[in-house]
Amino acid sequence: MNMNKRNIRGVTLVEIMLVLAIASSITLLAMKQYRMLRVDSDVNQLLVDVDQAFQAASFFYQANCKQQADAVTGPIAGTGQLDPQYVPAPPAAPTPTPPVNPFPVTLNTLTTAGYLKNKVSFNPIINTAAAESGYIVQFNQVTSDRTFDTTPPVSTVKLGQIIVWRIQVAVLLRDASKAVYYKSLLRADCLSTLSPSGTTVIPCSAAPPGVPAAPVYAVWTRLPSFSTPESDTNMWVTNASMKEFNQLYETYPVSYLQGVPASSYPAQNYLCGS
């Protein structure tokens, strides 16, 4: 009789609590795993969209790095917007008008011109409700002096100036409090904010340290040639460095450049290959 009573006693409260605890732990683990997978998916999708923006900007660069000219009428208006010798609308503006720096280009412009084929996706990491779906694409002009050290006496002589364009893509983060966390996940070059013009983002070289005041942007910067690494040979990404090295020996003899006035320093524009 005692054996039968024990067999039909049923489930105790302790057993029920143990089952609920195990079920709760499994549920929490599953939810945590789901959140991790969702974040990974959002990060990967955002990186794909950023790469597409870089590639579209690279195509824009190749189409506008050098102004086209007609043999009879001269420069063709609307071409070569990134050419330092750009003339927007001759003969109304017969003198060269250097492009603004930084030079912004909208996603709508890239899409209309056919450089950007796919629209950027909705992504909870960024504020897609903002203008341009939270993206700001721009070209930053970078200049550096070519110098030569003479001995004796020891002195540094300026030989010229190197001018290149770099593509910058920035996305507006939805949650500024997680900016450092997303910067690490997205492998962004820096965190920055809007420039005083409100149409471009401060480049990483001039961005404030740490997390800037809102709005906060995750920023990437690449050379136009590196934006589409699969479009040419593996040596394509080194063209800018190779050209700069060759310029040290092919532009002008050092003895000549030491004697030119400062106003005549040759500007070496790395166009269409940097």
N, C-alpha and C positions, 0 to 999 in steps of 0.2 A: 504493500500500500504506500509506504514512504517513497519507494522508487517511482511509482506512478505519479505521485504528487510533484516530485521534482521535474519529471519530464513534461508536465503540462503547466509549469509555473509561468512561462512567457518571457518577454524581454524586460530586463531591468532598466531603471532610469540611467544608471551609469553607462550601460551599453548604448542606449539611445544618444546620450551626450557624446560618447566616443565616436559614434557614426557621424553625428553632426559636425564634430570638430574635424574629422578627416575630410568630410565633404566640403567644409568651409575652406580648409587648407588647399584642397585641389582647385576649388573655384578661384581663390585668390591667386594661385600660381598661374592658372589659365588666363585670368584677366591681365596679370603682369606680363605674361608672354605675348598676349594679344597686343598690348600697348607697345611693347618693344618691337614687334613685327610691324605694327602700323607706323611707328616713327621711322623705322628702317625704310619702309616703302615710301613714305613721304620724302625722306632725305634723298633716296635714289631717284625719285621722279623729279625733284627739284634740280638735282645735279644734271639730269638729262636735259631739262629745259634751259638751264644755264649754258650748257654746252651748245645747244641749238642757237641760243642768242649770240654766243661767241662766233659760231660759224657764219651766221647771217651777217654779223658786223664785219667779219673777215671778207666776205663777198662784197659788202659795201665798200670796204677799204680798197680792194683790188679794182673796183670800178671807178673810184674817186681819188686814188692816190696821185694820179697825174692828169693834168688838164689836157684834153684833146684840142687839136687845132686844125682848122681848115687852111689849105695852102693859099687861098685867096682872101677869105674874110677874117682869118686869125683865130683866136681862141673861141671854142664853142661854149656858149653859155650853159651852165648847169652841169658841166663835167668837171671832174677834178676838184671837188669841194675841199679835199684835204691837202691839195697842192699848195705849198707856201706862196707860190706865184699865182694863185687863183684870181681870175678876173670874172666877177659874177655876171655882168651883162654889158659887154662892149657894144657900141662905143659910149654908152651912158656912164660906165665906170671904167675908163681906159687905164687907170693905174691899178697895179696889183693890190688886192685886198686880202691880207693873210686871214686864214680861218681862225675863228675864236678858239681859245684854249682854256678849259676843255671844250671839245666839240660834241654836243649831244646829238643823238639820233634816236628817234622814237621807234617802238615796236611797230606802230602803224606804218611808218615810213619803210621799214624793212620788209613788212608784209606786202604792202602795196607794190614795192619794187620787185617782189618775187624772191627776195633773199631768205625770208623766213617762211617756211612752208607750213609749219604746224603752229597753231596757237598755243601759248603757254597754258598749262593745266591749272585748275584750282588746287591750291595746296594750303593746308591749315598752318604751315610754318610761317607763311608770309601773308601780308595784308593785300590780297588780290582785289579787294574793293577799292584800293587807291588807284590813282591815275596810272595808266600803262600797266595795270595788273600788279603794281608793286615793283616793277622793274625800271631801272634807269641804265641805259646803255650810252656810253660816251667814249671819246677818244682823247687820251691825254698826251699832249706833246711833251717830249722829254729832250732836253738839250744838255750837252756836255761839251766842254772845251777840249780840244786836242792841244797838248802841250809837249814841249821838248826841253829837256834839261841840258844846259851847256856847261862844260867845264874845261879849263878855267876861263873866266871867273864863273862861279856857280850862280846860275840864274835860270829861271823858267820862262820860256818863250811860248806865247800862244800861237798855234799854227792854224787854227780854224775852229769850227763848231760843228758837232754832230747833232743832227735833228732827226728824231724818230717819233712815230706814233705808237702808243700802246692802247689796246682795247681794255675797257673796264666795264664789268657788269656788276650791278649792285641790286640786291633785293631787300625790300622793306620787311623787317621781321615783325610778326604780329605781336609777340610777347617780348618786350625789351628786357624783362627781368631774366629771361633765359638766353640772352644774347651770347654770352660766353659759351654756354652749353652747345648751342646750335653752331657757333663758329667752329668749334672742335669737330662736331659731327659732319659739317659741310666742307671742312678743310678750306675755309675761306682765308684769304690773305690778311684781312683785318676787319675791324668794325669801324664804321664811319657814320657821318651824318651829312645833311644837305649843306651845300655851299651857300654863300650869301645870295646868289642868284636864284636859288630854289629850283633850278632846272638840272643841276648836276650834283654829284656826290664828291666830297673832298677825297682826293686820292690817298692811298695808304701812306705814301711818302710824307704827306702833310696832315694825316689824320691825328686827332688828339689821342693820347695814350689811354688805355683802359676802355671802358664802355662810355661812349659819348652820350650827351643828352639826346632825348628822343626828338625826332624819329631816328631809330637805329637801323643801319643797313649792313648786311653782310656783303663784302666786296671781294671780287676776284679781278686780277689783272694778267693779261697775256699779250705777247706779241701777235700781230696779225698772222704771221706765218705759223705760229704754234696753235692757233685756233682751229686749224684744219690739218692736223698732222698726217692724215691718211690721204690727202689730196695730191701728194707728191712723194718724192723719195724720202728716205730717212734723213738725208742730209739737208732737207729743206729747212728744218728748224734751226740750223746753224748758219744759214745764209747771212743773217745780219752781222754775226760775229766775224764771219769770213770776209765780208765786204769791209767792215771797219778795219780789220787787220790789213787788207790790201790797200786801203786808202792811205795808210801810214807811209806807203812806199810809192804810190802811183799818182797822187794828186799833184803835188808840187815838190820840187827839191826843198829840203829843210833850209838850205842856205838862202833860197829865195824868200821863203815864208818868214824868215827872221827879220827881213828888211821891210816888209809891207806895213803900212800904217794900220792902226787898230780898226779904222773904218772899212778896211778892205779885206778883213779876215774872211776867207771863203766859207760859206755855209754849205755843209755837205748834207743834203737832204736824202735820207734813205727811203726812197719812194718805191712802192710796188714790190719790194722784196724783203722788207724788214718784218 
